Amino acid sequence: MVYSILRKLLFSLDPEISHNLVLRGLSVVKPILMEIFNQRRFERFRFWNIEFLGKLGLAGGLDKNCDLGSLWSAFGFGFVEIGTVTPLPQEGNPKPRLFRIEKELAIINRMGFNNIGTMAIKERLKRDPRTLYQ
């Protein structure tokens, strides 16, 4: 029931606004979700001499600026690709740039490479207590 209400609300908004609201909402409950993460047991595996927390990964673009970082592990993701990061911050393509195709249960992403830049991303990764960044 909560899901259907939340979905209806989010789908009544512009897709990019919905996306940003969800990321902000998750950041609010991050401490609770990280506690769940701390209690999880992962089946780690190695690939190309890299150890991963699990076999399921999150594709690039959902968390473009690494706002949530290791929080994705609380949802079961063993690794995360944040997406394209450019040397300097940039805005990406003009809006609107994210489109829903509800009939097909699809989305078209024409965001471009909007991001806060490599140095800002590097600092976020360094501050994240569970990141593998060294």
C-alpha positions in Angstrom: 0.0 0.0 0.0 2.8 2.4 0.9 4.6 1.5 -2.3 1.5 2.3 -4.5 1.0 5.6 -2.8 4.7 6.6 -3.0 4.9 5.4 -6.7 1.8 7.4 -7.6 3.3 10.5 -6.0 6.7 10.1 -7.6 5.2 9.4 -11.0 3.1 12.6 -10.8 6.4 14.6 -10.7 9.0 15.2 -13.3 11.3 12.1 -13.5 14.4 14.0 -12.6 12.7 15.6 -9.6 11.5 12.2 -8.5 15.0 10.8 -8.8 16.5 13.6 -6.7 13.8 13.3 -4.1 14.5 9.6 -3.7 18.2 10.2 -3.3 17.6 12.9 -0.7 15.1 10.7 1.2 17.6 7.9 1.3 20.2 10.2 2.6 17.9 11.1 5.5 17.5 7.4 6.5 21.1 6.5 5.7 22.0 5.9 9.4 19.2 3.3 9.8 20.0 1.6 6.5 23.7 1.5 7.4 22.8 -0.3 10.6 21.0 -2.9 8.5 24.1 -3.1 6.4 26.3 -3.7 9.4 24.2 -6.8 10.3 24.3 -8.3 6.8 26.5 -11.2 5.9 27.8 -11.1 2.3 29.1 -13.9 0.2 32.2 -12.2 -1.0 33.9 -13.1 -4.2 37.1 -12.3 -6.1 37.3 -11.3 -9.8 40.4 -10.1 -11.5 42.1 -10.0 -8.1 39.4 -7.6 -6.7 37.3 -8.6 -3.8 33.6 -7.7 -4.0 31.0 -7.8 -1.2 28.5 -9.6 -3.5 27.7 -10.5 -7.1 25.0 -8.0 -7.7 26.2 -4.6 -8.8 24.5 -1.2 -9.3 24.9 0.3 -12.8 26.4 3.7 -13.3 24.2 6.8 -13.2 21.8 6.2 -10.3 24.1 7.9 -7.8 26.1 10.1 -10.2 27.8 12.2 -7.5 28.3 9.4 -5.1 25.8 11.1 -2.7 25.0 7.8 -1.0 28.2 5.9 -1.5 28.4 2.6 0.5 24.7 2.9 1.5 23.9 0.8 -1.6 25.4 -2.2 0.2 22.4 -2.1 2.6 20.3 -2.9 -0.4 22.4 -5.9 -1.3 24.7 -4.4 -3.9 28.2 -5.8 -3.7 29.7 -3.0 -5.9 28.6 0.3 -7.4 29.5 2.1 -10.6 28.7 5.7 -10.0 29.0 6.7 -13.7 31.0 9.2 -15.7 32.9 11.7 -13.7 34.6 14.5 -15.6 37.7 16.5 -14.4 35.7 19.6 -13.8 32.1 19.9 -12.6 29.5 20.2 -15.4 25.8 20.7 -15.8 25.0 18.0 -18.4 22.4 18.4 -21.1 19.5 20.9 -20.9 16.3 19.9 -19.2 14.1 18.0 -19.7 16.5 15.1 -20.1 15.0 12.2 -18.3 11.8 10.6 -19.7 9.4 7.9 -18.6 7.8 5.4 -21.0 5.3 4.0 -18.6 3.7 1.6 -21.1 7.1 -0.1 -21.6 8.2 0.2 -18.0 11.2 2.1 -19.3 13.1 5.3 -18.9 15.2 7.3 -21.4 18.2 9.0 -19.9 19.7 11.9 -21.8 21.2 13.5 -18.7 24.7 13.9 -20.2 27.6 13.9 -17.9 26.3 16.1 -15.1 28.5 15.7 -12.1 30.4 17.5 -9.4 33.9 16.7 -10.8 36.7 14.3 -9.9 38.1 16.2 -6.9 34.7 16.5 -5.2 33.9 12.8 -5.9 37.3 11.8 -4.5 36.6 13.7 -1.3 33.2 12.0 -0.9 34.8 8.6 -1.4 37.5 9.3 1.2 34.8 10.3 3.8 32.7 7.2 3.2 33.5 4.8 6.0 32.9 1.6 3.9 34.4 2.6 0.6 37.2 0.6 -0.9 38.9 3.8 -2.1 42.4 4.0 -0.7 
